Structure formats: C-alpha cells, structure tokens
Amino acid sequence: MKGFRTPLIAGLLSGAALPAIAQEYVIDAGTLFDGNQLSENARIVVQDGRVIEVGTREEVDTPEGAEVIDYSQYFIMPQMIAGHSHVGTVQGMEHGGDVYSRETVERDLAQFARYGIAAVNALGMNRPLFHELRTEMRGPDYAEADLYGAGTGLGAPDGAPPADAMNTEEDQVNRPGSPEEARESVQEMSNMGVDMIKVWIDDMGDNVPKMAPDIYTAVFEEATAQGLLSAAHIHDYADARAAIEAGVNVIAHGVRDQEIDDELITLMAENGVWYIPTININESNYLYAEHPEWLEDDFFTMGASPELQEAIADEEWREKALEDVDEDRQAVAVNIENLRRIVEHGGVRVVLGTDSGATAVRIPGFAEHQELALMAEAGMDPLDILIASTSAGADMLRIDDLGRIEPGARAQFIVIDGDPSESITDTRSIVEVIRY
C-alpha cells in the first residue's frame, strides 16, 4: 500500500460550492486513461470546469493565456464511480438509520471524494431526507462526490433487509405485500426522484423470509415502465437466475454460494445485465484484523474512523474478528472465481461496487480501491478494471459528464504516480485528486 498526498486545490473538496472559474487550464499528462483507452503524451484543455479538448501535445495547442499544469511524469484518469454503496448510516463502530442525517451523508460523500470517487450510488436504506439531498448534493457546483441512489429500496415483509440486524428505521425500506403494492411503491419512488430501484429478494442466509417472485417481478416490470433500472440484492445462484429471468437489470452482489455456469453468464450477457461483484463485502469482515500494520498507512487511516482504528489496534478485537470467518473466506473465494468465469466468458458488463458505507468495516473510498485489487485477483485485465470503475459505472447510472475525459465532461481527475493500467494497485499512489 502506498501513500496519499493532499489535494492540489485546497478548499475545493471542503463541501462548499465551487467558485466560478473562467480561466482556461492546460493539463499535460504522461499517460492518460480517458475512461476507455490509453494515450501517451496527452494534453487536456479545461475551461469553466469542463473539458473542451483532448489529444496529444502535438495535436492540441495551448490557448493563449491558459495556465499550464505539468503532470507529464504522471498518469491521469477520470475520478471513479461507486456503483453500489451506502451513505449516512454509520457512526463510529455502529450502523443504523438513526444516524442518517445531512451531516453524515455529506461526511461520507467528502470521504469518497478524497479517494477519487466522483459519484456514489447509495443503493437503498436511505431515509426520506435522501430526496432533498439528491437534488442538492450533485452536479458541477457541488464540491464532494455526487449523490445518486435508490431511495429506500424494497424489501420483504419480515424479510430482507432484516430490521433488527441492520438497525433500520421504518422509513428506510418499503415492504410491499402484493404485486399491486410493489408497483405503487416503484411509482412513488419514481415520482420522488431516484436513479435506480433496489430490491432485496434473498433470505440473507436462511435468516429471514424471501420476497415472493410475483412481487419482485412486478417491481422489475414497473421499474422498466418508469424508465428506471432495477437492481437485485442476491447471494445465491438460484436467486440471481430467478431475478434475471424476471427482468432485473443489475445483479448488485456477486454470486457467492456456488460456481456459476456458462448458462447463467450467457443469460446475463443476452439480457444486458450489469454485474457488481462486491467482493470486499465479505473480505472486510476479517481483512483489517489481519493487517494492523495498515494503521501506519496514510491511505488507510484517511478513511478508517478513529473508532475503527482503535478497534484494530486492540489485539482482543482482532482475535474476535478472526473467529468464525470461514464462511466469509469461502464467499470471497467463490465470488472471485465467479468473476473470473464471467471475465473469461465475456459479454457481461462489470461495474465497480463494494457495499461500502453499510457497516463500520466497509470503508467509503478505501473499499473501492481494495475492490480493484480483488478484481485483478479474479483475472480482470487492469485496463478493464479501470473501465469498470469509470465509464462503465457512468453508463450504468446514465451519467454523461463523469467517468470519462472527453469534450463536455466535467474536469474531475485523479493524478497518479504510477501506472494502474499495468498494476491496478497503483491507483493508491495518488498525487492529487482535483477538479476545476
């Protein structure tokens, strides 16, 4: 793991509205990843916070009066998109809807921004305040990561997400009892403004009742009718397959109970289903107990709360955290193997996501960089991982001005001392996280 330096433009990641910037900037890069491909000796011209021209230094002239910023020894890429996260529901080592507030949501979005995340899809368990914040906390005038999301999401009565285990408030999850109620819930969410419909269809490891197939089928159909993508919370192969056959658009967690077959992968590819592995969701349950030395690493401690750092420093906590983790380790191994099979098969669109922000050990921002390494462990080519973390996430969320460095895009970049197209962990060697 490598170090982290303070962002170039002090104050622009503070949460305040960005000032109007009329001056043109020219940014020279050694290597540029534009969200789809690599180029060398690149030049980016920025005006009023937008990219207006991209090309080689031979092709692109420096406009008269522009300020030239020389990053010719560095790698530049777009800021990333977190396709499956949560915001505002963790305080210290506890999680629950009772801490959801304007302050905790903005705190999390600021932390995502420090790690080079431009937009966050808060995939369910948001309280009604979300709809107000979604309007305010996004766009070129907002200084932190943009807030996208699914509002409350839809769960099963007395089922997932389990209210007691997740400490949810009643207004965090809609729980329709019939297909008609499910359609009404989707219509209501659409009218209030959401970017995706989230539905929990599984049994959370045999702990709670599953959602009935006719209810989640109605959810997927109504989401399509409303022009929204639907995302399914699953764990097992059978639930993933059932959701795809019922018309879901996004598998929001990797299959972790068994190895998937070509038939399921082909089904995903033919139906244009997005796949978000979230390998870190299980790994985070034991990872930090295994690495107390990370408390000396600025890149880690920038994101880990003081309470979590105190816990990791406690040998007794670490020993307890490493008890009974065989199931999590197995889930990670199966998840990695299934992503490997998907990559080898081809045709399925993979997006970065981690479930970060849902519990204290799923660290916003840091989890995303850790997930990149896990995707590499599954055999994904570093360039494909970069695509999954930038332009693919933007495409899934239908964001047309983030996740790429091209004319018209917002000028939000990560400057890296290294080459993540060769070694994906070089994304941690951040020189600057900048926006103009």
N, C-alpha and C positions, 0 to 999 in steps of 0.2 A: 504494500500500500504506500501511496505517495502523498506528498504534502499539498497544501492548498494555500493560495495567496489571496489577499484582499482584492475585491473587485476594483477595476480601474477607475470607474467614475463613482466616487464616494457620494452617498446620498441617494443615488438613483434606485437603490434596492431597499429603501427605508420604509416604504409603504405610502409615501406622499405621492401626489400626482406628478407626473413628469413635466418638466418645463417644455415650452415650445422651443424647438431647435431648428433654426433656419439654415445654419451653416452646412455646407457640404463636407463630407469626410471621404477620404480615400483610405481604404484598409488593404495593405499588401500582405498576402499570406504565402507561406512556403508551400503548404499543401492545403487545398480547400476541398472539403466534402460538402456538397451543396444540398444534401438530402437524398440524392440518388446516385451520384457518381463523384469520382475524384478528379482533381486537376492540379497541376503544379504551377508555381509562379503566378498565382492568381491575384486579381485585383477586384475589389468591391467598391462601388461608389454609393454612398448613402446621402440622402437629403431628406430633411424633415422626418427622420426616424424610419424611412423606408429605403429599401434597396432600389436603386434606379438603373444600375448596370453591373454586370459581372462578366469577367473574361480574363484572359491572360494580361500580363503587364505590357506585352507588345500590342495587344488589341485595344486596350482601354486607356485612353488619355486621362491625365489628371486635370480636372476642371480648374480654371483659373480661380485662385483664392481659396481652394479647398485645403483643409488640414489633412496632411498625410500622416498616417499612423503605420509604422513599420513593424509588422509581425512576420516578416519574411523568413524568420527562423522557426516559426510555429505552425501548428496545424489548427485550422479554423473549421468549425462545424456549426450547424444550427443548434439552438437550445432544444432540449428533448421534450417529448410529450409523454406524460404518465397516463397510460390508458386505463388503469384500474387502481385507484387509491381511495382514501377517505380523508376527511379533514375535520378538525374541530372537536373530536371526541376523545382525545387523550390528554390527561393531565398528570404529569409525573409517571408513576407506575400504574395508574388506574385508567380505565376507559369506560365510557358510558355517555349517554345522551345528556346527562345533567350538566356536563361541562361545555356543551356546544354553545358557542357564542360568537359574536362578531370578532372578538379579540382572539379566540383560539383558532378560528378559521384563518384569519389574516396571519397569525403567527405561523401556521403551517404553510401557507402559501409563500410567505417570506423565506422559510427554510427551503422549500422546493426550489425557489429562485436562486438561492445561494449555491445550490448543487447543479445549476444549469438546466432546470426544468422550466419550460415556458408555459405549459398548460397542464392542468390536473383534472382528470375525470373522476369526480367524487361519486363513486358508484354505489349509491344507496345509503340509508340510515342518516340522511340529512334531515334536520328539523325544518319547520316552515320558514324560518329566517333565511334558509338557503336561497329562496326565490328572489328575495331582495338583494342578497349578497351576489348572486349570479349576475344580476344586472350591473352592480357597481364594480365588482372585482374582476374585470376582464377588459380587454381592449388596449389600444396603444397608450391611453392616458393612465392606465393602472400600472403601478411600479413592480408588483410581485408577479408570481405565476398566475395565469388566467384561470378562473374557476369555471369549470364545466361540471356536468353531473346529471344524476338520475332522480333528484329529489329524494323522496322516501324510499322508493322501490316497493315491490310487492312480495309479501311472504304468505305462508300458510297459517290459518288459524291454529294456535297452539303449536305451530311448527317453526321452521327456519325463517328468519334468524331467531334463535331462542331468546326470549326477552330477558330471562334471568341470567343466562351465561354472558350475554352481550350487554347487559345493563341498559337496555334500550328504554326510551320513553315511548308512550303510546303513540305520539305523533311522528315517530321516526320510521314506521313501517305501516303500509296499508296491507290489510289481511282480508282480501275478498273471499266470501264463502260460496260464490257461484260464478259461472261464466259471465252472467249479466253484470254482477258487481265488479268483476275484473275489467270488463270493457269500460264501465263507468269510471273506474279508478284511472285507467290509462287516459281516457278523455280529459279527466280533471287535471292530471299531470301535464298533459299536452297544453291545455289552456293556460296553466300557470307558468309554463316555460321550463322545459327540461331538454337535455341533449340526447338522452337515451332512456329506455325503460329497463330497469333492473328487476329480475325476478329470481327468488330462491326456490328451486324445485326439488332439492335433495333433502335427505334426512339427517344431515350433519352427523354421520357416523352412527346411524341407528338410534340416535338420541331423541329425535322428535318426528312427528308425522310428516310425510311428504305432501307437497302440493298435488292436488288431483290433476291428471293430464288434461281434462276438459277445461280446467281453469287456466293453466299456463298456455294451452293452445289458443284460448280466447285472448290472452294477453298479447301473444305474438301477432295474432291476426289484427287486433285493434291497433297495436303499435305501427304495423305496416300501413294500415288505413290512415293513421295520423301522420305518416311520413317520418316516423322515428325508428331508429334501430332498437332492437331488443337484445338484452344480454342475460345469460343464464348462469347463476351460481350453481356449479356442479362439483362433484368429487369423483364419481364413478363413471365407468364406461357406459353403463346402461342408461344413466340419466343424460349423459352427453348425446348419445344417439337419439334418445327419445326427444330431446329438445330440438335437435337438428331436423328430425323428421316432422316435428310440429311447426317448424318455420322460424326458429331463432336465428339471429344474425351474428351473435357474438358468444363464444364459449369463454366465460370470464375467468375460469381457472383451468389449469391443466388436469387431464385425467390422471388419477393417482392410485387407483385400486388394482389395475391390471394393464398389461401392454395392449396398445390399440393395434388394430389390423388395417390392412390396405382398404378394406371396405369402408371403414369409418372415415379414413383420410380422404378417400375419393368422394364420399358423401359431403364432407366439408368443402372440398375444392369445387365440386359441381354446384353447390349451393352458395358459393361466395362467402362462407362463414369465416369471420375473423377469430383467431385463436390467441388467447392471452395466457401463457403458461403459469405465471405467478409462482415460480419455483421457490422463491425466497419465503413464501408464506409459511412453509414448514421448516425450512432451514433456520429461520430467525428464532425458532423456539429453543435452539441449542447453540447457535453459531457464536454468540457473544460470550457465553460461558466458556467456550473453548479458546477464546482469544482475549484474555485480559490485557495482553500487551498492546492491544489497539487503543487502550486508554492513553497511550503516549503518542497517538497519531492524530494530528490536527484534522485530517479529513474525516475521521470518525467522530471525534469529540465535538466538531462543529454541529453535528446533528443529534448525537445522543444526549438526552436530557440529563441534567445533574443527578436526578434520582436514579436513572438507569446506570449512569457511570458509577454511582455509589454502590449499586447492587452488584455490578460486575467486579468491582474491587473487593467484594465480600466473598471469601472462599466458600463459606457455608451456602450462600446464594448460588454460586456456580455449581457446587456439588448437587444441590437440589435440582437445579435447572437441567442437569445432565442425567437425572433419573428418568427412567421410562420414556426414552426418546427413540426407541427402536422403530416405532410406528412412523414418527416424523422422518427418520432417516430413510426408511423404506419408501415413503411417499416421495421424497426428493429423488431417490434413485429411479423410481418408476416415471416420475414426471420428466426427468432428464431423458430417459430412454424414449419416452413417447414423443418428446420434441425432436429427438434425433430421427425417429422414424418419419415424422412429418417433414423434416428438412430433406431427408433422402428421397422421399416420395415427390415432393414439390407440389406447387399449385395452391397451397394454403397460405393465407396472409397472416403473418405473425406480428403481434404488436407487443411492445414493452408494457408490462404492468406487474405490480407486486403485492397489492392489497396494503400498501404502506399507509400508515396513519390509523389503522383499525385497532391496533394494540400498542403497548409501550415498546415492544421489541421490533415492531415493523416501522423502521425509522424513515420518515419522509426524506427523500433525496438520496440518502446513503443506500437505502434498499434498492433504488433504481440502478445505481452503479454496480451493486453486488449482483443484481439480476443479469446484467450484461455479461458478467463473468460466468454465471451459470448457463447462460445461453451458449456461450463459447464451449463450455464443457459438454454441451449436448451436440456439438459438432457444427454449429452455425458458423459460417464464414464471418469474420469481423465486419466486412462491408455490409453484409445482410443484417447483422445486428444493429449497425448504425442506421440502416434504413428502417428497421422495425422500431427504433427508438425515436425517429424523427418524422419523416414524411409519411410512413405507414400509419402512425398514430394520428397525424393530422388528417389523413384521408378518412380514417375510421370516424373521427369526430367531426368531419366536414369543415375543417378549419382551412381556409385558403391562403392565410398570410403568415403562418408559422410552420416550423418543421422543414423549411427549405430556405435556401439562399438564392433568390431569383428576383428579377424586377417585380416590384409590387409587394414583396414580403416585408414584414417588419424586421428591422435590423437588430436581431437578438441572437448573439453568437456566444460560443464557448471557444476560448483560445487555450490551446493545449500544448504543453512542452512534451512532445512525443508523437506517436503515430498509431492511433487506435484502429486504423484500417489494417494494421499488422498485428498489434497486440491490444485487445479491447480494454484491458485494464489501464491503458494509458489515458482513458477518459478521466482518471483520478488525478492526473498531473495537470491540474487546472492552473493556468496563469491568470486568466481573467474571465469572469462572467460579465458580459457587457450588453447594454442596449443603448441605442442612440435615439 
